[in-house]
Amino acid sequence: MDGNKIKVLIIDDSVTYRAILSKTLSSIEGCEVVGAATNGKVGLDMVALHRPDLVTLDIEMPVMGGLETLQHLTGKYKDTGVIIVSSANAHSADQTVEALSLGCLEFIVKPDTTSLAVAREALEKQIRHVLSVYRKKIGAPLIKSPPAATPPLQRSVAASRAYRGKIKEPRILDLIAIGTSTGGPRALEELITRLPGTIPVPIVVVQHMPPLFTKSLAKNINDKSALNVCEGSDGQKIMAGNVYIAPGGRHMALLKGSDRQAHITINDNAPENSCRPSVDVLFRSLTTVYRPTRILCVILTGMGADGVKGVQYLQEQEGGYCITQSEKSCVVYGMPRSIAEAKLSHEPLDLKDIARRITSLSMY
């Protein structure tokens, strides 16, 4: 990377989106667009010529599509970051989730609009986010953008430390609750596929993602896991040995049904922490069904502070024992850092060790 400037190559078969992406990226301080290619085959030749730091890669293209191109890039150009540019349809969502599994950094969604101005505005917001992720990953200064507001905690760090010290490792576990964002799809796949099919408790997950993509994510992990993994649906009963991922773009919470069992409820209430689904929304709802002392929280890689208030709420009730993903194993050490700085984390663990720890806690 030339100083703090990121060299970006665009690979997209749409002339409209090549133009929009080029104009949007060029307008962002610290970015330089070094070229644009119409398909993956041409794109690989241009990567060899320009050696970009970052590639935006359309998922559906003629001649050579995004997945095949990504496999070449991750095999030969390991230092080049890849951002998938996906259409908002089921087929693209499936391919995008596979791309995340293969190692692309992040993805952005093409806006469903005929307005170039609206498309550019929506893309710029997503691109700025992804560039921040990329710069965090390589340790470079962040591109200038308005700071995200972090909701104030209801109690001081000193108070948080006081009740955190009362939380004991759960001897009986009824539920595992996971929150994650950037880097989460790959982290969830690694974590969940390491868990045995005999896990005797249910797992609920919030992964920050738009609609369609969480269904593809659940299917992708389910195909590789000994556990049953699905996208949560309204009214669905929570069962042991199953993993429920909050649907993209909607909040997921738990409530006690007329059968006195845990059920999922889905709503479209306002975002929290600029997120929907929100980890805080899910975590706050857990005590309507489960004893806080029997809930295990896991916070994985991601930007922002979603989850802090939810974990804090559980720990105020002397539950919510919390595992956080270690900094060195995170794509972005944001959500786990926020938990750690609030003195709410009990165990920071490398991703490869979290499944073993969850298994030991749930198999008492």
C-alpha positions as CSV (number, residue, x, y, z in Angstrom):
1,M,0.0,0.0,0.0
2,D,1.4,3.4,-1.1
3,G,1.5,5.3,2.2
4,N,-2.0,5.4,3.5
5,K,-3.6,5.2,0.0
6,I,-5.5,2.0,-0.8
7,K,-5.2,0.9,-4.5
8,V,-8.5,-0.7,-5.6
9,L,-9.4,-2.7,-8.6
10,I,-13.0,-3.1,-9.7
11,I,-14.2,-6.3,-11.3
12,D,-17.9,-6.1,-12.5
13,D,-19.6,-7.0,-15.7
14,S,-22.1,-4.1,-15.3
15,V,-20.9,-0.9,-17.0
16,T,-23.3,1.0,-14.7
17,Y,-21.8,-0.4,-11.5
18,R,-18.3,-0.1,-12.7
19,A,-18.9,3.6,-13.1
20,I,-20.8,3.9,-9.8
21,L,-18.1,2.0,-7.8
22,S,-15.3,3.9,-9.5
23,K,-16.8,7.3,-8.8
24,T,-17.7,6.4,-5.3
25,L,-14.3,4.9,-4.4
26,S,-12.5,7.8,-6.1
27,S,-14.4,10.3,-4.0
28,I,-13.2,8.7,-0.7
29,E,-10.0,10.1,0.8
30,G,-7.2,7.6,0.7
31,C,-8.5,5.5,-2.2
32,E,-7.1,5.2,-5.7
33,V,-9.0,3.2,-8.4
34,V,-6.3,1.6,-10.5
35,G,-8.6,-0.1,-13.0
36,A,-11.8,-1.8,-13.8
37,A,-12.4,-5.2,-15.5
38,T,-15.5,-6.7,-17.1
39,N,-15.0,-10.3,-15.8
40,G,-12.9,-12.4,-13.6
41,K,-10.5,-13.5,-16.3
42,V,-9.6,-10.0,-17.3
43,G,-9.6,-9.0,-13.7
44,L,-6.9,-11.5,-12.8
45,D,-4.7,-10.2,-15.6
46,M,-5.2,-6.7,-14.2
47,V,-4.4,-7.8,-10.6
48,A,-1.1,-9.2,-11.9
49,L,-0.4,-5.9,-13.6
50,H,-1.5,-3.4,-10.9
51,R,-1.1,-5.4,-7.7
52,P,-4.0,-3.7,-5.9
53,D,-4.5,-3.8,-2.2
54,L,-8.2,-4.4,-2.5
55,V,-10.5,-5.9,-5.2
56,T,-14.2,-5.3,-5.4
57,L,-15.6,-8.5,-7.0
58,D,-19.0,-8.9,-8.6
59,I,-20.4,-12.4,-7.6
60,E,-22.3,-13.1,-10.9
61,M,-20.3,-12.5,-14.1
62,P,-19.9,-14.2,-17.5
63,V,-16.6,-15.9,-18.6
64,M,-15.3,-16.3,-15.0
65,G,-17.6,-15.6,-12.1
66,G,-16.9,-14.3,-8.7
67,L,-16.3,-17.6,-6.8
68,E,-13.8,-18.9,-9.3
69,T,-12.0,-15.6,-9.4
70,L,-11.9,-15.5,-5.6
71,Q,-10.3,-18.9,-5.5
72,H,-7.5,-17.7,-7.8
73,L,-7.1,-14.6,-5.8
74,T,-6.9,-16.3,-2.4
75,G,-4.5,-18.9,-3.8
76,K,-2.1,-16.6,-5.6
77,Y,-2.6,-13.1,-4.1
78,K,-3.0,-13.7,-0.4
79,D,-2.2,-10.1,0.6
80,T,-5.0,-8.7,-1.6
81,G,-8.2,-8.1,0.2
82,V,-11.4,-9.0,-1.6
83,I,-14.9,-7.4,-1.2
84,I,-17.7,-9.2,-2.8
85,V,-20.3,-7.1,-4.5
86,S,-23.6,-9.0,-4.4
87,S,-27.1,-8.5,-5.8
88,A,-30.0,-8.8,-3.4
89,N,-31.3,-12.2,-4.6
90,A,-31.3,-15.7,-3.2
91,H,-28.8,-17.1,-5.7
92,S,-26.3,-14.2,-5.1
93,A,-26.8,-14.6,-1.3
94,D,-25.8,-18.3,-1.5
95,Q,-22.7,-17.5,-3.5
96,T,-21.8,-14.6,-1.3
97,V,-22.0,-16.7,1.8
98,E,-19.8,-19.3,0.1
99,A,-17.3,-16.5,-0.8
100,L,-17.2,-15.5,2.9
101,S,-16.4,-19.1,3.8
102,L,-13.6,-19.0,1.2
103,G,-12.0,-16.0,2.7
104,C,-13.3,-12.8,1.3
105,L,-13.1,-9.9,3.7
106,E,-16.6,-8.6,3.5
107,F,-19.5,-8.0,1.1
108,I,-21.6,-5.1,0.0
109,V,-25.1,-5.3,-1.6
110,K,-26.1,-3.6,-4.8
111,P,-29.1,-1.4,-3.9
112,D,-32.4,-2.3,-5.4
113,T,-33.1,1.0,-7.1
114,T,-33.1,2.6,-10.5
115,S,-31.8,5.9,-9.1
116,L,-28.1,6.3,-9.6
117,A,-27.9,8.9,-6.9
118,V,-29.6,6.6,-4.4
119,A,-27.4,3.7,-5.4
120,R,-24.3,5.7,-5.0
121,E,-25.3,7.0,-1.6
122,A,-26.1,3.5,-0.4
123,L,-22.9,2.1,-1.8
124,E,-20.7,4.8,-0.3
125,K,-22.0,4.1,3.2
126,Q,-21.3,0.3,2.7
127,I,-17.9,1.0,1.1
128,R,-16.7,3.3,3.9
129,H,-17.6,0.6,6.4
130,V,-15.7,-2.0,4.5
131,L,-12.7,0.2,4.0
132,S,-12.6,0.8,7.8
133,V,-12.7,-3.0,8.3
134,Y,-9.8,-3.3,5.8
135,R,-7.7,-0.6,7.5
136,K,-8.3,-2.1,10.9
137,K,-7.3,-5.5,9.6
138,I,-3.9,-4.2,8.3
139,G,-3.4,-1.8,11.1
140,A,-3.5,1.4,9.0
141,P,-5.1,4.7,10.1
142,L,-8.8,4.8,9.5
143,I,-10.3,6.7,6.7
144,K,-11.8,9.9,8.0
145,S,-15.6,9.5,8.5
146,P,-18.0,10.6,11.2
147,P,-17.5,8.5,14.4
148,A,-20.2,6.1,15.3
149,A,-22.0,6.9,18.5
150,T,-21.6,4.3,21.2
151,P,-24.6,4.2,23.6
152,P,-23.5,5.0,27.1
153,L,-23.6,2.2,29.6
154,Q,-26.2,2.5,32.4
155,R,-23.6,1.9,35.1
156,S,-19.9,2.9,35.5
157,V,-17.1,0.6,34.6
158,A,-16.4,0.3,38.4
159,A,-19.9,-1.0,39.0
160,S,-19.6,-3.4,36.0
161,R,-16.4,-4.8,37.5
162,A,-18.2,-5.3,40.9
163,Y,-21.0,-7.4,39.6
164,R,-18.8,-9.2,37.0
165,G,-16.8,-10.5,39.9
166,K,-19.9,-12.2,41.3
167,I,-20.6,-14.2,38.1
168,K,-19.6,-17.8,38.4
169,E,-18.9,-20.3,35.7
170,P,-22.2,-21.9,35.0
171,R,-22.6,-25.4,36.5
172,I,-25.8,-26.0,34.6
173,L,-26.3,-24.6,31.1
174,D,-29.7,-24.0,29.5
175,L,-28.8,-21.7,26.6
176,I,-25.8,-20.4,24.5
177,A,-26.2,-17.0,23.0
178,I,-23.8,-15.7,20.4
179,G,-23.4,-12.2,18.9
180,T,-21.1,-11.3,16.0
181,S,-20.8,-9.0,13.0
182,T,-17.9,-8.4,10.6
183,G,-16.0,-11.6,10.1
184,G,-18.8,-13.5,11.8
185,P,-19.9,-15.8,9.0
186,R,-16.6,-17.5,8.8
187,A,-16.1,-17.5,12.6
188,L,-19.6,-19.0,13.1
189,E,-18.9,-21.7,10.6
190,E,-15.6,-22.6,12.3
191,L,-17.2,-22.5,15.7
192,I,-20.4,-24.3,15.1
193,T,-18.9,-27.1,12.9
194,R,-16.5,-27.9,15.7
195,L,-19.4,-28.5,18.2
196,P,-20.6,-32.1,18.6
197,G,-24.1,-33.1,17.7
198,T,-24.7,-34.1,21.3
199,I,-24.7,-30.5,22.7
200,P,-27.7,-30.7,25.1
201,V,-28.7,-27.0,24.9
202,P,-30.0,-24.7,22.1
203,I,-27.9,-21.9,20.6
204,V,-29.3,-18.6,19.5
205,V,-27.2,-16.3,17.2
206,V,-27.3,-12.7,16.0
207,Q,-25.1,-12.1,13.0
208,H,-25.4,-8.6,11.5
209,M,-26.5,-9.2,7.9
210,P,-29.2,-8.0,5.5
211,P,-32.2,-10.0,4.5
212,L,-31.7,-13.2,2.4
213,F,-28.1,-13.6,3.5
214,T,-28.8,-15.1,7.0
215,K,-30.9,-17.9,5.4
216,S,-28.0,-18.7,3.1
217,L,-25.6,-18.5,6.0
218,A,-27.7,-21.0,8.1
219,K,-28.0,-23.4,5.1
220,N,-24.2,-23.2,4.5
221,I,-23.3,-24.0,8.1
222,N,-26.1,-26.6,8.5
223,D,-24.6,-28.6,5.5
224,K,-21.3,-28.8,7.4
225,S,-22.4,-29.2,11.0
226,A,-23.5,-32.0,13.2
227,L,-26.1,-29.6,14.7
228,N,-29.3,-28.5,13.0
229,V,-28.8,-24.9,11.9
230,C,-31.6,-22.7,10.7
231,E,-32.8,-19.1,10.3
232,G,-35.1,-18.3,13.2
233,S,-38.8,-17.8,12.4
234,D,-41.7,-16.2,14.3
235,G,-43.3,-18.6,16.8
236,Q,-40.6,-21.3,16.3
237,K,-40.1,-23.5,19.4
238,I,-36.5,-23.5,20.8
239,M,-35.1,-27.1,21.0
240,A,-31.9,-28.5,22.3
241,G,-29.2,-29.3,19.7
242,N,-30.5,-26.7,17.3
243,V,-28.9,-23.4,16.3
244,Y,-31.2,-20.4,15.4
245,I,-29.8,-17.5,13.5
246,A,-31.7,-14.2,13.6
247,P,-33.2,-13.3,10.2
248,G,-31.3,-10.5,8.4
249,G,-32.8,-7.0,8.8
250,R,-35.2,-8.1,11.7
251,H,-34.9,-8.3,15.5
252,M,-35.1,-11.8,17.1
253,A,-36.1,-12.2,20.7
254,L,-37.3,-15.1,22.9
255,L,-40.5,-15.4,25.0
256,K,-42.2,-18.1,27.0
257,G,-45.2,-19.6,25.1
258,S,-48.4,-21.0,26.4
259,D,-46.7,-24.3,26.7
260,R,-44.2,-22.7,29.0
261,Q,-41.4,-23.4,26.5
262,A,-39.1,-20.9,24.8
263,H,-40.3,-19.6,21.5
264,I,-38.8,-17.1,19.0
265,T,-40.5,-13.8,18.2
266,I,-39.5,-11.7,15.3
267,N,-40.1,-7.9,15.0
268,D,-39.3,-4.8,13.0
269,N,-38.7,-2.4,15.9
270,A,-36.2,0.4,15.4
271,P,-32.6,-0.6,15.1
272,E,-30.4,-0.5,18.3
273,N,-26.8,0.4,18.0
274,S,-27.6,1.1,14.4
275,C,-28.2,-2.7,14.1
276,R,-31.2,-4.8,13.2
277,P,-31.0,-7.6,14.2
278,S,-29.4,-6.5,17.5
279,V,-27.5,-8.6,20.0
280,D,-28.7,-6.4,22.8
281,V,-32.4,-7.0,21.8
282,L,-31.9,-10.8,21.8
283,F,-29.8,-10.9,25.0
284,R,-32.3,-8.8,27.0
285,S,-35.1,-11.1,26.1
286,L,-33.4,-14.3,27.3
287,T,-34.4,-13.9,31.0
288,T,-38.1,-14.1,30.1
289,V,-37.5,-17.8,29.6
290,Y,-34.1,-18.8,31.2
291,R,-32.3,-18.2,34.5
292,P,-29.5,-15.8,33.9
293,T,-27.1,-18.1,35.8
294,R,-27.7,-20.8,33.1
295,I,-27.0,-18.6,30.1
296,L,-23.6,-18.6,28.4
297,C,-22.8,-15.5,26.2
298,V,-20.2,-15.6,23.4
299,I,-19.1,-12.4,21.6
300,L,-17.2,-13.0,18.4
301,T,-15.5,-10.7,15.9
302,G,-17.3,-7.6,14.7
303,M,-17.3,-3.8,14.6
304,G,-19.1,-1.6,17.1
305,A,-20.5,-2.2,20.6
306,D,-23.7,-4.2,20.1
307,G,-24.0,-6.7,22.9
308,V,-22.5,-4.7,25.7
309,K,-25.8,-3.6,27.2
310,G,-27.2,-7.1,26.7
311,V,-24.4,-8.8,28.5
312,Q,-24.4,-6.1,31.2
313,Y,-28.2,-6.7,31.7
314,L,-27.6,-10.4,32.3
315,Q,-24.7,-9.8,34.6
316,E,-26.7,-7.4,36.7
317,Q,-28.8,-10.5,37.5
318,E,-25.7,-12.5,38.3
319,G,-25.7,-14.5,35.1
320,G,-24.4,-14.0,31.6
321,Y,-21.0,-15.7,32.0
322,C,-19.2,-14.3,28.9
323,I,-16.6,-15.7,26.5
324,T,-15.0,-13.2,24.0
325,Q,-13.0,-14.0,20.9
326,S,-9.3,-13.0,21.3
327,E,-8.0,-9.9,19.5
328,K,-5.5,-11.9,17.5
329,S,-8.1,-14.3,16.1
330,C,-10.7,-11.6,15.2
331,V,-11.1,-10.0,11.8
332,V,-12.2,-6.9,13.7
333,Y,-11.7,-6.7,17.4
334,G,-14.6,-4.3,18.0
335,M,-17.5,-6.0,19.7
336,P,-15.2,-8.2,21.9
337,R,-13.1,-5.2,22.8
338,S,-16.2,-3.3,23.9
339,I,-17.2,-6.2,26.2
340,A,-13.6,-6.4,27.6
341,E,-13.4,-2.6,28.2
342,A,-16.7,-2.7,30.1
343,K,-15.1,-5.4,32.3
344,L,-17.8,-7.9,31.2
345,S,-15.6,-10.6,29.7
346,H,-14.7,-13.7,31.7
347,E,-12.6,-15.6,29.2
348,P,-10.9,-14.2,26.1
349,L,-10.2,-17.2,23.9
350,D,-8.8,-17.9,20.4
351,L,-11.6,-18.9,18.0
352,K,-10.2,-22.4,17.6
353,D,-10.6,-22.9,21.4
354,I,-14.1,-21.6,21.9
355,A,-15.9,-24.7,20.7
356,R,-14.0,-26.9,23.1
357,R,-14.8,-24.6,26.0
358,I,-18.5,-24.4,25.1
359,T,-18.6,-28.2,24.9
360,S,-17.0,-28.6,28.3
361,L,-19.4,-26.1,29.9
362,S,-22.5,-27.7,28.4
363,M,-21.6,-31.3,29.1
364,Y,-21.4,-31.1,32.9
